[in-house]
Each structure stands twice: as C-alpha cells, then as structure tokens.
Amino acid sequence: MEHFQVKSKDKGSSARCGVLTTGRGEVRTPAFMPVGTSGAVKGVTPDRVKETGAEIILANTYHLMLRPGVEAVESIGGVHKLMGWAGPILTDSGGYQIFSLNSLMRISDEGVEFASHIDGTKFFLDAKGATEIQNRLGADIIMCFDECPPYPCERDKLEKAVARTIRWAGECKEAHANTEQLLFGIVQGGIELDLRKHCTEELIKIGFDGYAIGGLSVGEGHENMKGVVGHTIPLLPEERPRYLMGVGMPRDIIAAVAAGIDMFDCVIATRNGRNAYAFTFDGPVRMRNNAHIADPAPIEAGCDCYACTEFGRATIRHFFNIDEMLGPILTSIHNLRFFQRLMTEIRGRIETGEFAEWAKEQLAEKPTCDMGQENNRENGC
C-alpha cells in the first residue's frame, strides 16, 4: 500500500494537499508537527494538544537516549506510551542536537563521539545505532542520522558533511529493521545548491519513504531558505512526502508550501508561548504588555482554542506577572491552535485552487508573515 497520496494541487503554485498514512492513523498535509522533544509537548497535556488539531507530533532520539534511556522507554511500552499519544509520532535522529548542543565531540565517517550536555558522560553514536534506537523507541516515522553543519560553513566542511550524510543514510537504510516504521532521508548541503542537488540525487538512489530538507532555520535567512527549498523540491520524487525540518515562522511555512513542502515542525509555538508571545492572524500579541491590564478580550477574536474561549487577555497577563504557570500554558495552547488553524487555511486554499493568490497577499501584506523572531530548532531549552 502506498503510504502517501497527493489529493489536490494548487493551480498557481507547487502547493499540494495529501494524506500520509501510518500504522497509527492518517495525517493530512501540509501538516505542522508540535515538538515534544523529551517526551512531552512542554506545558500542554496530550489531550489539549489533540484538541488543537494536531495529527502527528515529534520527539527526539538524542534527548530520549540520554533521559530516560531507550531501555526505560521500551519497558513502559514505547514512545507512544511515554508521551500518552495514540496517534502518529516522528522521531528525529538526534544529529542536529549532537552538533548544536555539544562542544566536546569528535566526528568521523564512522560516527560521532560526544559528551552529554547534561552531565558530560561520553557517548558514541553512529548511523546504525541511531536507527536501532529509533526502531526500539517505536515511532511511526524515523529519520536518518545526518550531519547538520552550522551556518555559515566553509565549503570543504560542507562537502564532508554531505558525504557523511549520504554514507550514513545508506547505513541507516541497511540497519532499519522495523517494517512498521517509515524511514526518511535528509538532504544536507547548506545554501550551496550544487551540494543540495548531489545529496538529493544520492539519497534517491538509496530510496526512502520520504525526504526531508535539513540544515535550514539556522540563521541563513528567509530568502536563502526559499532558494534552497525551491531548488531542491523539483529534484525529489513527486510520490513521496517532503519535510522541511525545524521551520516554523508563518511566512516561511507559506513560502515553503508554495514550493511543494508537505510537513513542518518547530518549537516556536510553545517556546514563544512560554515567553508571553502569542501568534495571531493580525500579528503578534505580547501578553505581558500593560495594554492588557483590564482587557477582557481573548488573545485572538474568532479563535476557538481553550485559552481564547475561557480566558481574557487581562487574566492571562496577570498569570504571567505573578509567575503562575497557567499563563505560559494557555498561551502555548493558543499558539498550537494558531498553527493548526494556519494549516487548515492553507489546505483549504489549495483544495479550491486559491492558494497562490492568498499566499502572495500574506507574504506581501500580513503581519502574520513577519513575527519578528527567528525560527528556532529545539536545542534543549
């Protein structure tokens, strides 16, 4: 059975709607995946996450490997039991976290030796090990182990990172032993388009259930991101899902959907929620501002989330100012719902053939598309 089907395409762009089928249910695409790095979407219970409209969530191999450990996760019945989530889960391989969190590491073609950012304990992880750990965690979609270079990065280092990513992808494919899991390859290459092309072509030769574009949202900027995505998408198989890793700003999502991306993840919804920063279709709302002292209005008029239907801005501002955890929780719930509402709007526009014109307006005019903060991949914060 094919695990991905394109259901409709936009008339004026490369945007498309599809359905990704996993062993634990279907996911409508384009999709936004809330991030539960260490086994929880921070500050929000799984039932509330589900209420926001999320159909798939993400967890991270690196963090789960360190705490509570793969044996502990196995002993309680796998990552779904750990997270209290019955639907689809995707696990990142942990490569990004290893390279971003650990200053003490040694990398070779065989793998990476690194010191835990928690207590300095030394570990060695290679492509086979990362795959076996994900097989044991039991997520529905797992990712190849890759080398995610920083930005900017010297050309020779980028070339080595791409070569290792390709080599490790082959080793992951060979080691993959859980046929109920989909395995995605990851395209690397920084903003060097020829390296992106080479990496893509080599990954396709190996063959994967889906393909991710990694190494973006690391400081390269919106235009470079668009350039890399626009260059890479036409090289990828039409019949496989395409995942843009770590990208979550609304303007970036809209531009990437227009290019043909199907899946996104980012910590931005809950991280910004914890910092009193609410996303709305009329622009950002800073929940600590004095303007909300006596304002009974919801965070966003017309939003159907729990925070907006039960609480006003004044109450949520009060919670933040007294360091009551309910403030960050409610704003996180709202932000999670905002992103699902955004994806619903996107899918609806694609299905009616109106996406291209709508996207043009959003990117040109709407404050939704310029939230004033950089994208941010999960790094343990």
TAPE-V389694 format. One record per run of one state. SS is the DSSP state (a for helix, b for strand, c for the rest). FROM is the first residue (numbers start at 1). TO is the last residue. If there is no record, write none. Layout:
ss->SS from->FROM to->TO
ss->SS from->FROM to->TO
This chain:
ss->c from->1 to->3
ss->b from->4 to->9
ss->c from->10 to->15
ss->b from->16 to->22
ss->c from->23 to->24
ss->b from->25 to->29
ss->c from->30 to->30
ss->b from->31 to->35
ss->c from->36 to->45
ss->a from->46 to->51
ss->c from->52 to->55
ss->b from->56 to->60
ss->a from->61 to->66
ss->c from->67 to->69
ss->a from->70 to->75
ss->c from->76 to->78
ss->a from->79 to->83
ss->c from->84 to->87
ss->b from->88 to->92
ss->c from->93 to->94
ss->a from->95 to->101
ss->c from->102 to->104
ss->b from->105 to->108
ss->c from->109 to->110
ss->b from->111 to->115
ss->c from->116 to->121
ss->b from->122 to->125
ss->c from->126 to->126
ss->a from->127 to->137
ss->c from->138 to->140
ss->b from->141 to->143
ss->c from->144 to->154
ss->a from->155 to->175
ss->c from->176 to->181
ss->b from->182 to->187
ss->c from->188 to->192
ss->a from->193 to->206
ss->c from->207 to->209
ss->b from->210 to->213
ss->c from->214 to->221
ss->a from->222 to->233
ss->c from->234 to->240
ss->b from->241 to->244
ss->c from->245 to->249
ss->a from->250 to->259
ss->c from->260 to->262
ss->b from->263 to->265
ss->c from->266 to->267
ss->a from->268 to->274
ss->c from->275 to->276
ss->b from->277 to->278
ss->c from->279 to->284
ss->b from->285 to->286
ss->c from->287 to->289
ss->a from->290 to->292
ss->c from->293 to->305
ss->a from->306 to->310
ss->c from->311 to->312
ss->a from->313 to->321
ss->c from->322 to->324
ss->a from->325 to->351
ss->c from->352 to->354
ss->a from->355 to->365
ss->c from->366 to->366
ss->a from->367 to->369
ss->c from->370 to->381
